[in-house]
Amino acid sequence: MVVKHTPSTDALETLGNIIHPSEKRDAIHLAVDPAFSREYLNPGDHVRIIAKGQVSRCAIGQGHGIVDPFLRHPVQPGEYFWLVVYPREITSLRHVWSHPAFEDEPQRVPQVAHPMPNFASDTTPKPFSAVTSREPETFAELQHAAMLTSMVAVPRPEKTRSLDDEATKAAREWIYNFAKECGLDYDELVEAAGDYLDHGDYLVKGGDLEGYSVPDEFWDHYQVVKKEKVEESDRGSFFSCSC
């Protein structure tokens, strides 16, 4: 005879509340998400999401979770930490979880290796239908067809290429002149902008950057040079000083 033991109460149902002394030992799952703040935070502080990956301190129970309560020191501005989401608020839990206040992470599609077609008699890449005498049907065949299509060199209009080159050149010159005005070099400024977007890091130069700030126009030129869109919510001034 097999005896099945079950806990009297699921601890996750009562976590965050005063419990009865009769409750038994249990184990729980809590959702966590990497976050950072521009202010000092203490372990266990209640915080709310104010931008992508960024949180701010708030009143107890008025946010989306708490700062990792197991930290042994305060969180410095710009440091990343685990945001522990309030219990019973996420909508699914598989170690990959969903919550209305958090942006879902994109699903990764595994890359499937396929043998290269034999073009011994004709070195010109052919569309999928020419190789197989039919249209692609499965996902793997669609990937294969896309690979073959990408092998065919499609000439880009010279006029379009020239316009792109001119826009990139103008954007580089603007960033170069702005960097020089602030006492920086081009590469240092562009790298600092990338660190700010990726990690929320600030460029600290003592008192050298006092009185300077990064205008919104900088981000217009930055996204032309880097060929990537910078959302309005991610733009800001990343200059700081040691004072």
C-alpha positions in Angstrom: 0.0 0.0 0.0 1.4 3.4 -1.1 0.8 6.3 1.2 0.7 9.7 -0.5 1.8 12.5 1.7 0.5 16.0 0.8 1.1 19.3 2.6 -1.8 20.7 4.6 -1.4 24.1 2.9 0.6 25.3 -0.1 3.0 28.0 1.4 2.7 30.0 -1.8 -1.0 30.6 -1.0 -0.2 32.3 2.3 3.3 33.8 1.6 3.1 37.5 2.5 0.5 37.0 5.1 0.6 36.2 8.9 0.3 32.4 9.1 -1.2 30.0 11.6 1.4 28.1 13.8 0.1 24.8 12.5 1.5 25.4 9.1 4.1 22.8 7.9 7.5 23.2 6.2 7.2 23.7 2.4 9.1 24.8 -0.6 8.0 27.4 -3.2 8.8 29.0 -6.5 9.1 32.7 -6.9 9.4 34.6 -10.2 12.6 36.8 -10.6 13.7 39.2 -13.2 17.0 41.1 -13.6 16.6 44.8 -12.8 18.5 48.0 -12.0 17.7 51.3 -10.4 19.3 54.8 -10.5 18.9 55.1 -6.7 20.3 53.3 -3.7 18.1 50.4 -2.6 18.2 48.1 0.4 17.5 44.3 0.3 13.8 43.8 0.6 12.8 47.3 -0.6 9.5 47.3 -2.5 9.9 48.6 -6.0 7.9 49.2 -9.2 8.8 49.0 -12.9 9.2 52.4 -14.5 11.0 51.4 -17.7 12.5 48.4 -19.4 14.6 46.7 -16.8 14.5 49.7 -14.5 12.7 50.0 -11.2 12.1 52.6 -8.5 11.4 52.4 -4.8 7.7 52.6 -3.8 5.4 52.1 -0.8 4.9 48.6 0.6 2.6 46.5 -1.6 2.3 49.3 -4.3 4.8 47.9 -6.8 5.6 44.7 -8.6 8.0 43.1 -6.2 11.0 43.5 -3.9 14.7 43.8 -4.1 16.5 40.4 -3.6 16.1 40.0 0.2 19.1 37.8 0.5 21.6 40.5 -0.6 24.2 41.3 2.1 24.7 44.9 1.1 22.7 47.7 -0.5 22.3 48.0 -4.2 24.3 50.9 -5.7 22.8 53.1 -8.5 23.2 51.2 -11.9 23.9 47.8 -10.3 21.8 44.9 -11.5 20.0 42.6 -9.0 17.2 40.1 -8.9 13.7 41.6 -8.6 11.6 39.1 -6.7 8.0 39.4 -8.1 5.1 39.4 -5.6 3.7 35.9 -5.1 0.4 34.8 -6.7 0.6 37.5 -9.5 2.3 35.8 -12.3 0.1 34.0 -14.9 2.3 31.0 -15.5 5.4 29.3 -14.0 7.7 27.0 -15.9 11.0 28.8 -14.9 9.9 30.8 -17.9 7.0 32.9 -16.6 4.6 35.5 -17.6 3.3 38.7 -15.8 1.3 41.6 -17.1 3.9 44.1 -16.1 6.9 42.3 -17.8 7.7 42.1 -21.4 7.8 38.4 -22.6 11.2 37.2 -23.8 11.4 36.2 -27.5 11.3 32.5 -28.2 14.4 31.0 -29.7 14.0 28.9 -32.9 16.6 26.2 -33.1 18.7 26.2 -36.2 18.5 23.0 -38.2 21.5 22.0 -40.3 20.8 20.9 -43.9 23.1 19.5 -46.5 24.2 21.8 -49.3 22.7 21.1 -52.7 25.0 19.7 -55.4 25.6 22.4 -58.0 28.3 20.5 -59.8 26.5 20.9 -63.2 25.4 24.5 -62.5 27.1 26.8 -60.0 24.2 29.3 -60.0 22.1 28.9 -56.8 18.5 27.8 -57.7 15.3 28.5 -55.8 13.9 25.7 -53.7 11.2 24.8 -56.2 13.8 24.4 -59.0 15.8 22.0 -56.8 12.9 19.9 -55.5 10.3 20.5 -58.3 7.8 21.6 -55.6 7.1 24.4 -53.2 8.4 24.2 -49.5 5.9 22.9 -47.0 7.5 22.1 -43.7 9.3 24.6 -41.4 12.7 22.9 -42.2 12.0 23.3 -45.9 11.2 27.0 -45.4 14.5 27.5 -43.7 16.3 25.6 -46.5 14.5 27.8 -49.1 15.5 31.0 -47.2 19.1 29.8 -47.2 19.2 29.2 -50.9 17.5 32.5 -51.6 20.1 34.3 -49.5 22.9 32.8 -51.6 21.7 34.7 -54.7 23.4 38.0 -54.8 20.8 40.8 -55.4 22.5 44.0 -56.5 21.6 47.0 -54.5 20.8 50.2 -56.5 23.9 52.4 -56.5 21.8 55.5 -55.7 20.3 54.0 -52.5 23.8 52.9 -51.3 25.1 56.4 -51.9 22.3 57.9 -49.9 22.9 55.5 -47.0 26.6 56.2 -47.0 26.0 60.0 -46.9 23.6 59.7 -44.0 26.0 57.5 -42.0 28.9 59.9 -42.8 26.9 62.9 -41.6 25.8 61.1 -38.4 29.4 60.1 -37.6 30.6 63.7 -38.1 27.9 65.1 -35.8 28.8 62.6 -33.0 32.5 63.3 -33.6 32.0 67.1 -33.1 29.7 66.6 -30.1 32.3 64.3 -28.5 35.1 66.8 -29.1 33.0 69.6 -27.6 32.6 67.5 -24.4 36.3 66.7 -24.2 35.8 63.0 -25.4 36.7 61.0 -28.4 34.3 59.4 -30.9 34.9 55.8 -29.9 34.6 56.6 -26.2 31.3 58.3 -26.6 29.8 55.6 -28.8 30.9 52.8 -26.5 29.5 54.7 -23.4 26.2 55.0 -25.2 26.1 51.3 -25.8 26.9 50.5 -22.2 24.1 52.8 -21.1 21.5 51.1 -23.3 22.7 47.6 -22.4 23.4 47.9 -18.7 22.3 51.4 -17.6 25.9 52.4 -16.9 26.9 56.1 -16.7 30.0 57.7 -18.1 31.9 59.1 -15.1 34.7 61.6 -15.8 35.0 63.4 -12.5 34.1 67.1 -13.0 35.0 67.1 -16.7 31.4 66.5 -17.8 29.8 69.0 -15.4 27.3 71.2 -17.4 27.1 68.8 -20.3 24.2 66.4 -21.1 23.3 64.1 -23.9 20.6 65.7 -26.1 17.9 63.6 -27.9 19.5 64.6 -31.2 22.5 62.4 -30.3 20.3 59.3 -30.2 19.0 60.1 -33.7 22.5 60.1 -35.1 23.6 57.1 -32.9 20.9 54.8 -34.4 21.9 55.8 -37.9 25.5 54.9 -37.2 24.7 51.6 -35.3 21.8 50.6 -37.6 19.6 50.0 -34.6 16.5 51.7 -33.3 16.7 53.4 -29.9 13.3 53.6 -28.3 12.1 56.9 -26.7 11.9 55.3 -23.3 15.6 54.2 -23.5 17.0 57.6 -24.5 18.6 59.7 -21.8 21.7 61.5 -20.7 24.4 59.1 -19.5 26.9 61.7 -18.4 27.8 61.8 -14.7 30.4 63.2 -12.3 32.1 62.0 -9.2 30.5 64.6 -7.0 
